[in-house]
Each structure stands twice: as C-alpha cells, then as structure tokens.
Amino acid sequence: MSEQGGPPGTEETWDPRVARWHDPEGDYVLPRALRTLPQPWDAYDWRRIAELPRTEDRLAEARRVVTVLLEDPELSPHVPQPPSPGLLWHVWEEFHRAVGERMPRTGDVTWSGVDELVRAWQARPRPNPLQRHVVRHVEAAMLALIPSLRDDIADSVFRWLALDPDPGRFADWAVDAAERCVTEDIGADSAIELLGAMRTREARAALQRLSAKPDGPAGWDNAEAARNMLFDLETEETPPAPGA
C-alpha cells in the first residue's frame, strides 16, 4: 500500500494501490477478529443490541468485544487517505452501506459478494466518477470498512452500557476501556457519554485526563467533548443560588 496526494479534483484518478487481501481461511474480506464476534455484535443491529439484558454473561461478552477491538492489530490497518477534497470518503461509506444491506453479518462479507455488488454498481445507468472509482478500486473501499466497523461496534457497546440504571457498577473495567477508546478515537462520543453517566470518581478522573488540551492524550475534538461533559456534570451538581 502507498499513499498519493494531489490537487483538488483528482480523486477520480487517484490510485490508492491497495492489493486484494486473501484470507487463508476462505473467501472472507474482514479479519477474523471481526467476523467471529458473538451475535448481535457482529451485525451492527442497534435494535437487537439495545434489548440485550445486562446479565453477567452479556457484560463479560461486551468486555471481551471491546478488548478485541482495542488489542487486535488487524483492526487498525493503514488506509490510504484520498486527496483533497475528500469526497471519496462519502462514496466509500455509501458502498459500505450497500455491503451491509447485502451481507449484514461480518462473517457474511465475502469477495464474491463484494464483486456481485461491484457488477451491480457498474450496471447503474449513470454512475458518477467517484462511484466508478470505488468499483475500480474496491479493495481500498473494503479496507476502509474495517476501522469503520471497529468504531461502530465500540460505539454500540458503550451505548448499551449507558442504558443501565447504574452504569457506575461497571467502573472497575469500563472506565479504562472507555478512556482508551477515546484516546484511540474508537466509539469516542459514546465512550465519553458513558464516562459522564457513570458519575464515579474514576470516571471523572478519566474525563479530566482526556480533556487536557492541546497536548493531552485525546485528539482536539474528543478533548473538547470531554471538557464539555465535565462542565455539564459540574453544572448539574452546583446548587442554585439563593432566590434563583
């Protein structure tokens, strides 16, 4: 793989130089860590996830899912960055949605299925130049799907944990997991929401660390989100002035 830049308007001619990856276990597109996730985490189906009971077994499962997302190096591949203005990202996302509709579970995503979708896009009456680019370089689009799924799945875990009436009871492991995910920008918004919902000393300390700018552990936007969460918590805890 290599990365090429260029002046605005060159995305349709950009060559990302991504070779097709072949899994020794079969015709799979996604790394084993993603396609072997337990249901329903393997099929970003929020309706089913939201209904999961927060039993000890399910909580242990969610913890294992987050650990895999953080630890497996195959889930953070180098994805070449399209040249400015970056409109190709939106067409990659459009293709990802089409893949998800045809192959909803991570273990269902195969190169034969992707190639069928490519043929369907090629048969469109008037595909635009960036849509034609995606089907010519589908390998790059599918490589970009890996970190996208990683982000979505982490987001769903933290959203699910935050639904609990007392998310602070998960603090012994979820604070560290959420802080690491914010630092690595994986499901960061929901991880910050969970840290705020926990309302424990450990969660607040994590938000303090994450809110440091400009040289803190989190990126600028995530540090700002952590700072805003701390402000909201302090506002809620501050009693109103007399006569207010």
C-alpha positions as CSV (number, residue, x, y, z in Angstrom):
1,M,0.0,0.0,0.0
2,S,1.1,3.6,-0.6
3,E,-0.5,7.0,-0.3
4,Q,-0.8,9.5,-3.0
5,G,-2.0,13.1,-2.7
6,G,-2.9,15.6,-5.4
7,P,-4.6,18.8,-6.1
8,P,-8.4,19.2,-5.6
9,G,-10.5,17.4,-8.2
10,T,-8.1,14.4,-8.7
11,E,-9.9,11.9,-6.6
12,E,-11.4,10.1,-9.5
13,T,-7.9,9.4,-11.0
14,W,-6.2,8.6,-7.7
15,D,-4.6,5.2,-7.4
16,P,-4.7,4.0,-3.7
17,R,-2.5,1.0,-4.6
18,V,-4.3,-1.4,-2.3
19,A,-3.9,-5.1,-3.2
20,R,-6.7,-7.6,-2.6
21,W,-6.2,-9.4,0.7
22,H,-6.8,-13.1,0.7
23,D,-7.7,-14.9,3.9
24,P,-6.2,-18.4,4.2
25,E,-9.5,-19.4,6.0
26,G,-11.7,-18.7,3.0
27,D,-13.2,-16.0,0.7
28,Y,-13.5,-13.5,3.6
29,V,-13.0,-9.8,3.3
30,L,-12.8,-8.9,7.0
31,P,-10.3,-10.0,9.6
32,R,-11.1,-13.0,11.8
33,A,-11.5,-10.8,14.9
34,L,-14.5,-9.0,13.3
35,R,-16.2,-12.0,11.7
36,T,-16.1,-14.1,14.8
37,L,-17.7,-11.6,17.1
38,P,-20.7,-13.0,19.0
39,Q,-24.2,-12.1,17.9
40,P,-25.6,-9.5,17.8
41,W,-22.3,-7.5,18.0
42,D,-21.3,-8.9,14.6
43,A,-24.2,-7.2,12.8
44,Y,-24.4,-3.6,14.0
45,D,-28.1,-4.0,14.7
46,W,-28.8,-1.5,17.4
47,R,-32.4,-2.6,17.9
48,R,-31.3,-6.1,19.0
49,I,-28.3,-4.8,21.0
50,A,-30.4,-2.4,23.0
51,E,-32.7,-5.2,24.1
52,L,-29.9,-7.4,25.4
53,P,-30.2,-8.0,29.2
54,R,-27.2,-6.8,31.2
55,T,-26.5,-10.2,32.7
56,E,-23.1,-11.2,34.0
57,D,-22.6,-13.3,30.8
58,R,-23.6,-10.5,28.5
59,L,-21.4,-8.0,30.4
60,A,-18.4,-10.3,30.2
61,E,-19.1,-10.7,26.5
62,A,-19.2,-6.9,25.9
63,R,-15.9,-6.5,27.8
64,R,-14.3,-9.2,25.5
65,V,-15.6,-7.4,22.4
66,V,-14.1,-4.1,23.5
67,T,-10.8,-5.8,24.4
68,V,-10.6,-7.4,20.9
69,L,-11.4,-4.0,19.3
70,L,-8.5,-2.4,21.2
71,E,-5.9,-5.2,21.0
72,D,-6.1,-6.8,17.6
73,P,-3.7,-5.0,15.2
74,E,-5.6,-6.3,12.2
75,L,-8.5,-3.9,13.1
76,S,-6.4,-0.8,12.7
77,P,-5.0,-1.1,9.1
78,H,-3.3,1.7,7.3
79,V,-6.0,3.1,5.0
80,P,-4.6,5.4,2.3
81,Q,-6.1,8.9,2.6
82,P,-7.8,10.2,-0.6
83,P,-6.6,13.5,-1.9
84,S,-8.5,16.7,-1.3
85,P,-11.4,17.5,-1.1
86,G,-12.0,14.0,0.4
87,L,-15.4,13.4,-1.2
88,L,-14.4,9.8,-1.9
89,W,-14.9,9.0,1.8
90,H,-18.6,9.6,1.4
91,V,-18.8,7.2,-1.6
92,W,-16.9,4.6,0.4
93,E,-19.5,5.0,3.1
94,E,-22.3,4.6,0.5
95,F,-20.6,1.4,-0.7
96,H,-20.2,0.2,2.9
97,R,-24.0,0.6,3.5
98,A,-24.7,-1.4,0.4
99,V,-22.4,-4.1,1.6
100,G,-24.2,-4.2,5.0
101,E,-27.6,-4.5,3.3
102,R,-26.5,-7.5,1.3
103,M,-24.2,-9.1,3.9
104,P,-25.4,-7.9,7.3
105,R,-23.2,-10.0,9.5
106,T,-19.4,-9.5,9.5
107,G,-18.9,-13.2,8.7
108,D,-21.1,-12.9,5.6
109,V,-18.8,-10.4,3.8
110,T,-17.0,-12.3,1.1
111,W,-15.1,-11.1,-2.0
112,S,-17.6,-13.0,-4.2
113,G,-20.4,-11.0,-2.6
114,V,-18.5,-7.7,-3.0
115,D,-17.8,-8.5,-6.6
116,E,-21.5,-9.0,-7.2
117,L,-22.2,-5.6,-5.7
118,V,-19.4,-4.1,-7.9
119,R,-21.2,-5.5,-11.0
120,A,-24.5,-4.0,-9.8
121,W,-22.9,-0.6,-9.4
122,Q,-21.2,-0.9,-12.8
123,A,-24.7,-1.6,-14.3
124,R,-26.1,1.7,-12.9
125,P,-27.4,4.0,-15.7
126,R,-25.3,7.0,-14.9
127,P,-22.7,6.3,-12.1
128,N,-20.7,9.4,-11.2
129,P,-16.9,9.5,-11.5
130,L,-16.3,8.7,-7.8
131,Q,-18.7,5.8,-7.8
132,R,-16.8,4.4,-10.8
133,H,-13.6,4.9,-8.8
134,V,-14.9,2.8,-6.0
135,V,-15.7,-0.1,-8.2
136,R,-12.3,0.1,-9.9
137,H,-10.6,0.2,-6.5
138,V,-13.0,-1.7,-4.3
139,E,-10.1,-3.1,-2.3
140,A,-9.4,0.3,-0.8
141,A,-13.1,0.8,0.0
142,M,-13.2,-2.5,1.8
143,L,-10.0,-1.8,3.7
144,A,-11.6,1.4,4.9
145,L,-14.6,-0.7,6.1
146,I,-12.5,-2.4,8.8
147,P,-11.9,0.7,11.1
148,S,-15.4,1.9,10.3
149,L,-16.9,-1.3,11.7
150,R,-14.5,-1.1,14.7
151,D,-15.8,2.3,15.5
152,D,-19.4,1.4,15.1
153,I,-19.2,-1.7,17.3
154,A,-17.3,0.1,20.1
155,D,-20.0,2.8,19.9
156,S,-22.7,0.2,20.3
157,V,-21.0,-1.4,23.3
158,F,-20.7,1.9,25.2
159,R,-24.3,3.0,24.3
160,W,-25.6,-0.3,25.6
161,L,-23.7,0.0,28.9
162,A,-25.0,3.6,29.3
163,L,-28.6,2.2,29.2
164,D,-28.1,0.6,32.6
165,P,-29.8,2.4,35.5
166,D,-26.4,2.3,37.3
167,P,-23.6,2.3,34.8
168,G,-21.2,3.2,37.6
169,R,-21.2,-0.5,38.6
170,F,-19.1,-1.3,35.5
171,A,-16.4,1.3,36.5
172,D,-13.8,-1.4,37.5
173,W,-13.2,-2.2,33.8
174,A,-15.3,0.1,31.7
175,V,-13.6,3.4,32.7
176,D,-10.2,2.1,31.4
177,A,-11.8,0.7,28.2
178,A,-13.7,3.9,27.6
179,E,-10.7,6.1,28.2
180,R,-8.5,4.0,25.8
181,C,-11.2,4.2,23.2
182,V,-11.4,7.9,23.4
183,T,-7.6,8.2,23.1
184,E,-7.7,6.0,20.1
185,D,-10.8,7.6,18.7
186,I,-12.9,4.4,18.6
187,G,-16.5,5.0,19.5
188,A,-15.3,8.1,21.3
189,D,-18.6,10.1,21.6
190,S,-20.4,7.2,23.3
191,A,-17.4,6.4,25.5
192,I,-17.4,10.0,26.8
193,E,-21.2,9.8,27.3
194,L,-20.7,6.6,29.3
195,L,-17.9,8.2,31.5
196,G,-20.3,11.0,32.3
197,A,-23.2,8.6,33.0
198,M,-21.0,6.6,35.5
199,R,-20.6,9.5,37.9
200,T,-17.8,7.8,39.7
201,R,-14.5,9.3,40.9
202,E,-12.6,7.1,38.5
203,A,-14.7,8.2,35.5
204,R,-14.4,11.8,36.4
205,A,-10.6,11.5,36.7
206,A,-10.6,9.9,33.2
207,L,-12.6,12.8,31.8
208,Q,-10.1,15.2,33.4
209,R,-7.2,13.5,31.7
210,L,-9.0,13.3,28.4
211,S,-10.0,17.0,28.5
212,A,-6.4,18.2,28.6
213,K,-5.5,20.4,25.6
214,P,-3.5,20.9,23.4
215,D,-1.1,18.1,24.4
216,G,-3.3,15.7,26.2
217,P,-3.9,12.1,25.2
218,A,-7.0,12.7,23.2
219,G,-7.5,14.5,19.9
220,W,-8.7,18.1,19.9
221,D,-12.4,17.3,19.2
222,N,-12.5,14.5,21.7
223,A,-10.8,16.6,24.4
224,E,-13.3,19.3,23.8
225,A,-16.2,16.8,24.2
226,A,-14.6,15.5,27.5
227,R,-14.3,19.1,28.7
228,N,-18.0,19.8,27.8
229,M,-19.0,16.6,29.7
230,L,-17.2,17.8,32.8
231,F,-18.8,21.2,32.5
232,D,-22.3,19.6,32.3
233,L,-21.6,17.4,35.4
234,E,-20.4,20.4,37.4
235,T,-23.4,22.4,36.3
236,E,-25.8,19.6,37.5
237,E,-24.0,19.4,40.8
238,T,-23.9,23.1,41.6
239,P,-26.9,24.1,43.8
240,P,-28.9,27.1,42.5
241,A,-28.1,30.5,44.1
242,P,-30.5,31.7,46.8
243,G,-33.5,33.3,45.3
244,A,-32.8,31.9,41.8
